[in-house]
Structures are given as C-alpha cells and as structure tokens.
Amino acid sequence: MALDIVIMAAGKGTRMKSSRPKVLHTLAGRPLLQHVLTTAAKLGANKLVTITGHGADEVEQAMQGLFPQQRLVFVRQQPQLGTGHAVQQAAPQLADDGTTLILNGDVPLIDAGTVGELIAASGGEKLALLTIELEDPTGYGRIVRKGDAVLAIVEHKDASPELRQIREGYTGVMAAPTAHLKRWLAALRNDNAQGEYYLTDIVAMAVHDGVPVVATRAHNETEVLGINSPSQLADLERRYQRAQAEALMEQGVRFADPARFDVRGELVCGTDVEIDVNCVFEGRVVLGDGVKIGANCVLRNTGIAAGATLLPFTHADGEKLGVSIGAGAIVGPFSRLRPGAVLGEEVHIGNFVEVKNSTLGKGAKANHLAYLGDADVGEKVNYGAGSITANYDGANKHRTVIGANVHVGSNCVLVAPVAVGEGATIGAGSTVSKNAPAGELTVARAKQVSISGWVRPTKKKA
C-alpha cells in the first residue's frame, strides 16, 4: 500500500518576531523543516509533499537538494485559510489507493517509530490520530470520546469551558486512508470562530461515515512540541541537547555539566571521553578513547584519535576537507585548525597557532603565535613563535615542505614554494625564499647596523 506524507509548512510564525519563515529557524543547527523531512524520509514514503506559503521561495530553496533519494514535492497555500485548506492544496498529489500521513513542519522532534505505529494503526482503513495527555493542554485541540471511541476534535479556540478540562490533546499528526481523506477535504466548511477550514473537522465526518477513528499516544511530550515563539524554540533546544547528553552519558561519556553542551550534527565517542563546559560539536565529530575536550571548544567535521587533548577555546573547523588530530596530540588553548589540517601522533599545537591544509608528522611542535598553511611538516619539527608560511602569491597557493627534525627559529617567513631539508635550522628572523639545505644553518636577514650620533626625532612645540 502506497504511503504519501504531507508536511504543513506554510505558516508565517508571527510570534517568532522574525522576517525568516518559521520552519527555517534552526534547532541543533538545522532548520525545523529539515528535521521533519529527515524523519519522514525514514518511512519509505512514495512522495513527500511539503505545503509552503509564507516565504515559499526561501523555504523551497533551502530544502532543495537535501534529500536526493526522495520524491520531494512542493505545493503552495496562498492565502493561508486554515489547516484543512492547506491539505486541500496537497490532495491532487496523493495516491487514491494509499495512506496519507500528515506532519507539521514546526514540530521538529517527532520520532519515526511513533509515526510508524500511527501508520500501522491506520492500516489503510482507519483514521488514526496521534494524541498526548498533558497537565496543561492549552492550545491543543481536545479529543472528545465516548468510551474508547473518538468522536471529534474540538479546537481550543472553539472549545467550551467544559471541553477545555479535557487533558488529552491532538498533536496535529494523523494518518488516513487517502480516498476517504480527499472526500472529507472536499466537504470542509469554515463556519467557526476563525472563519478557517479546520482539518480536525474530518474526525466528525469519519464518525458519520462509519470509518473507525483510533488514537495512539506519543511516547513523550518533547517529540510533539511545536515551535511558535523564540522562548519555545529555546526550550526545545535545551530538551534536545539534554537528550543527546543523556544518551552519551549512557555510553560512558563524562560531562563537566551536561546542561552546557551542544551537538549540531553527529557526535561519536569512544570510552573514557571527557567534555568540559560550553563545547559545540557540528557536522560529524569522532572522539577516540580517552580524548579530553577543554571548555569552550568548537569542533566541526573533525576526527580526534585516542588520548588526544584539546585545551580550552580550541576551534577546529573541517568544513568539507575535515580536520584530523592524531593520538596523544595536544592542541590549544586558543588554537585554530582549518580544513585539511592533519596532525600526527603527539603533535603539539599551542596558543594562537593556525593550521590550514597542512600535515604535521609525529612529534612536531608549533607552540606559539604561528601560521602553517599549505605545508608538509616532518616528524619532530620545532616551529618557532611568530613564524609563518607565506603560501599565497596573490593569485595562487603554493606548498612549503619542511623535513624531519628541522628547527625553525622565531619570527621567520617561509616563502612558498620552498623546501627546508631534513635536520636544517632556520635562524630567527629569516625570510627564506630559496630551498634550505639539509643539516645546515640558513640565515636570511639584513646585517645589523648601529649608527652612532643618531638622534631620535622630537615633536615640535606649538
């Protein structure tokens, strides 16, 4: 039986107080709508139909190309005349002989397992509603029952004081036989307090038609929470991050404070990993056994081998090329690793050192105030404070090759393309633009001159 999924993402989100469409606000580093589409993509649907409206061009452009294996279709609801009117726009895209699952683009943490149970409860024959019981269901449509049978959903705005006492609320997620759904959508009316076409009115239609209406419960409140304000977004962000921290702690990761931790992608940890406060992990980050991450580090698309230590305020951003940190390496504090940085075992990168598209061999050190860009650095190199590779000639990048056991003195400039032979020493303050021979001292600086009788200029008095 075919499954089509409809995602409602047309709303303006007035309470967000933002020019950005609500479904493009981010949670854990990804747009709300992307979270929902990621869940939907796991369900094996024939088609994913996203209903856009406010900021439609921006929303559609943001999602294009993110799900190349899915049949991603966009339809527009303009103007926005209610939830029923929204699904009416999607109806022509739906296969008559299947089941339609309806999700909301501003409910980002809905679980695939939960909606899978809902689809199974529908079975292509029943109208299945996802509900939740809350201490305070304000804003939720109330589930009206007679015994176990669901009779109707009454929107909060239209509910009487008695109905508002019902604690079981409708989450906005349903699964329905598509042929029935299309017929019910065509019969919707807008004679209510808001003058809108409510999707929830189809429940009473199903009851009238003798189609069974069933309800399944969400596993927890967090997965069905919608976003309507910055406050709600911040609350859900912390719920999500706490859940990520709890899962990692179950694996043995130790946090200085799990409330001050953010993962905005995928974080894979070995055993005995320690993470201090205010660390952010983006893209895919892999931490080997015994890795220690100091406070206020930001890591993106980075792999760190066993026993390495990142001291506070280290920033490693691999972008597409990645960053790799070898076993036992020590990086930081205040270090910056850019795309293509590959640090071997026991490498030391110290404060205010930047490494970009460079490979450092085992035991190499750059401990202070230095830049290594487009360089191949051998084992046990000591790279002095204030030294840089001048890798850009204004049009093209060039590489610097530094052999093993080289000592580069402080405040040197290595003008690429250039090679420094194994065991060479570069004298402090040198600007090296020609290859330096192995095992020799190379000095390239002006001769020191002292001028006797010279008088420093003084300011003229007015």
C-alpha positions, 0 to 999 in steps of 0.5 A: 500500500502506497504511503504519501506524507504531507508536511504543513509548512506554510505558516508565517510564525508571527510570534517568532518576531522574525522576517525568516519563515518559521520552519527555517529557524534552526534547532541543533543547527538545522532548520525545523523543516529539515528535521521533519523531512529527515524523519519522514524520509525514514518511512519509505514514503512514495512522495513527500509533499511539503505545503509552503506559503509564507516565504515559499521561495526561501523555504523551497530553496533551502530544502532543495537538494537535501534529500536526493533519494526522495520524491520531494514535492512542493505545493503552495497555500496562498492565502493561508485559510486554515489547516484543512485548506492547506491539505486541500492544496496537497490532495491532487498529489496523493495516491487514491489507493494509499495512506496519507500521513500528515506532519507539521513542519514546526514540530521538529522532534517527532520520532519515526517509530511513533509515526510508524505505529500511527501508520500501522494503526491506520492500516489503510482503513482507519483514521488514526490520530496521534494524541498526548495527555498533558497537565496543561493542554492549552492550545491543543485541540481536545479529543472528545470520546465516548468510551474508547471511541473518538468522536471529534476534535474540538479546537481550543479556540472553539472549545467550551469551558467544559471541553477545555478540562479535557487533558488529552490533546491532538498533536496535529499528526494523523494518518488516513486512508487517502480516498476517504481523506480527499472526500472529507477535504472536499466537504470542509466548511469554515463556519467557526470562530476563525472563519478557517477550514479546520482539518480536525473537522474530518474526525466528525465526518469519519464518525458519520461515515462509519470509518473507525477513528483510533488514537495512539499516544506519543511516547513523550511530550518533547517529540510533539512540541511545536515551535511558535515563539523564540522562548519555545524554540529555546526550550526545545533546544535545551530538551534536545541537547539534554537528550543527546547528553543523556544518551552519551552519558549512557555510553560512558561519556563524562560531562563537566555539566551536561546542561552546557553542551551542544551537538549540531550534527553527529557526535561519536565517542569512544570510552573514557571521553571527557567534555568540559563546559560550553563545547559545540560539536557540528557536522560529524565529530569522532572522539577516540578513547580517552580524548579530553575536550577543554571548555569552550571548544568548537569542533566541526567535521573533525576526527580526534584519535585516542588520548588526544587533548584539546585545551580550552577555546580550541576551534577546529573547523573541517568544513568539507576537507575535515580536520584530523588530530592524531593520538596523544596530540595536544592542541590549544588553548586558543588554537585554530585548525582549518580544513585539511589540517592533519596532525600526527601522533603527539603533535603539539599545537599551542596558543594562537597557532593556525593550521590550514591544509597542512600535515604535521608528522609525529612529534612536531611542535608549533607552540606559539603565535604561528601560521602553517598553511599549505605545508608538509611538516616532518616528524619532530619539527620545532616551529618557532613563535611568530613564524609563518608560511607565506603560501599565497602569491596573490593569485595562487597557493603554493606548498612549503615542505619542511623535513624531519627534525628541522628547527625553525627559529622565531619570527621567520617567513617561509616563502612558498614554494620552498623546501627546508631539508631534513635536520636544517635550522632556520635562524630567527628572523629569516625570510627564506625564499630559496630551498634550505639545505639539509643539516645546515644553518640558513640565515636570511636577514639584513646585517645589523647596523648601529649608527652612532650620533643618531638622534631620535626625532622630537615633536615640535612645540606649538 
